[in-house]
Amino acid sequence: MQRRMNPRDARRMMQRMGMNMQGVDNVEEVIIRTPTKEIVIEAPEVAIVNMQGQKIFQVAGGQVTERAPERKAATANFSEEDAQLVAGQTGKSLEQAKAALEECEGDLARAILLLQS
């Protein structure tokens, strides 16, 4: 026959092992986002276990649904000077440089590499 450990003893044992656990109140939803899908857990119970400086999030219960990921509108965040620099470094037109910067979300190095390949 296996004896169940009461919560107080479990808490003491966790503290001796350097673990601390606390609940998170009023959680409405937890979203796990991957490149191909989002897993949405509504009204879960969430606890944070702190073990030797590492935080572990425990999610239990709740209604689970999956959906396609939400796409964020890409916002180009680059200046005219950035486009001129990329065009000058690659020998491409200003329009090609701007298109590359938009595709690379304003990252100059990635845009230059994209145009050079």
C-alpha positions as CSV (number, residue, x, y, z in Angstrom):
1,M,0.0,0.0,0.0
2,Q,1.4,3.3,-1.0
3,R,1.1,6.3,1.4
4,R,0.3,9.7,-0.1
5,M,2.5,12.6,1.0
6,N,0.6,15.5,2.5
7,P,1.2,18.9,0.8
8,R,3.2,20.3,3.8
9,D,5.7,17.5,3.7
10,A,6.0,17.8,-0.1
11,R,6.7,21.5,0.3
12,R,9.4,20.9,2.9
13,M,11.1,18.2,0.8
14,M,11.1,20.6,-2.2
15,Q,12.7,23.4,-0.1
16,R,15.4,21.0,1.1
17,M,16.2,20.2,-2.6
18,G,16.4,23.9,-3.4
19,M,13.0,24.1,-5.1
20,N,10.4,26.7,-4.7
21,M,6.9,26.6,-6.2
22,Q,4.3,29.3,-6.4
23,G,1.0,29.6,-8.3
24,V,0.1,32.3,-10.8
25,D,-3.4,33.7,-10.1
26,N,-6.1,34.7,-12.7
27,V,-4.4,33.2,-15.8
28,E,-6.8,33.7,-18.7
29,E,-4.8,31.8,-21.4
30,V,-1.4,30.3,-22.3
31,I,-0.3,30.4,-25.9
32,I,2.4,28.1,-27.2
33,R,3.5,29.4,-30.6
34,T,5.4,27.4,-33.2
35,P,6.1,28.3,-36.8
36,T,3.2,26.2,-38.0
37,K,0.6,26.4,-35.2
38,E,-0.5,28.0,-32.0
39,I,-1.7,25.9,-29.0
40,V,-4.1,27.9,-26.9
41,I,-4.9,26.8,-23.4
42,E,-7.8,28.7,-21.9
43,A,-8.3,29.1,-18.1
44,P,-5.3,26.8,-17.1
45,E,-3.7,26.4,-13.7
46,V,-0.2,27.7,-13.9
47,A,2.6,27.2,-11.3
48,I,6.2,28.5,-11.4
49,V,8.8,26.1,-10.0
50,N,12.1,27.7,-9.3
51,M,14.8,25.1,-9.1
52,Q,18.4,26.1,-8.7
53,G,17.9,29.4,-10.6
54,Q,15.9,27.8,-13.4
55,K,12.2,28.7,-13.8
56,I,9.9,25.9,-14.9
57,F,6.4,26.8,-15.8
58,Q,3.8,24.1,-15.2
59,V,0.5,24.4,-17.1
60,A,-2.4,22.1,-16.2
61,G,-6.0,21.8,-17.2
62,G,-8.0,24.2,-19.2
63,Q,-9.6,24.0,-22.6
64,V,-7.0,23.3,-25.4
65,T,-7.4,24.4,-29.0
66,E,-5.0,24.7,-31.9
67,R,-5.1,27.3,-34.6
68,A,-3.0,28.7,-37.4
69,P,-0.4,31.3,-36.2
70,E,-1.4,34.9,-36.5
71,R,0.7,36.7,-39.1
72,K,2.0,40.1,-38.1
73,A,2.2,42.7,-40.8
74,A,5.8,43.2,-41.8
75,T,6.8,46.8,-41.1
76,A,9.9,48.0,-43.0
77,N,12.1,49.9,-40.6
78,F,14.8,51.4,-42.7
79,S,15.8,54.7,-44.0
80,E,16.6,55.9,-47.5
81,E,20.3,56.0,-46.5
82,D,20.0,52.3,-45.6
83,A,18.7,51.5,-49.0
84,Q,21.4,53.5,-50.7
85,L,24.1,51.8,-48.7
86,V,22.7,48.3,-49.6
87,A,22.5,49.3,-53.3
88,G,26.0,50.7,-53.2
89,Q,27.5,47.6,-51.5
90,T,25.8,45.1,-53.9
91,G,25.7,47.1,-57.1
92,K,21.9,46.5,-57.3
93,S,19.3,49.1,-58.0
94,L,17.7,51.2,-55.2
95,E,14.4,49.4,-55.8
96,Q,16.1,45.9,-55.4
97,A,17.8,47.2,-52.2
98,K,14.5,48.4,-50.8
99,A,12.8,45.1,-51.6
100,A,15.6,43.2,-49.9
101,L,15.5,45.4,-46.8
102,E,11.7,44.8,-46.6
103,E,12.2,41.0,-46.9
104,C,14.9,41.2,-44.2
105,E,12.9,43.5,-41.9
106,G,15.4,46.3,-42.2
107,D,18.5,44.1,-41.3
108,L,21.3,45.7,-43.5
109,A,23.7,42.7,-43.3
110,R,21.0,40.2,-44.2
111,A,19.8,42.3,-47.1
112,I,23.3,42.7,-48.5
113,L,23.9,38.9,-48.2
114,L,20.5,38.2,-49.8
115,L,21.4,40.4,-52.8
116,Q,24.9,39.0,-53.2
117,S,23.7,35.4,-53.3
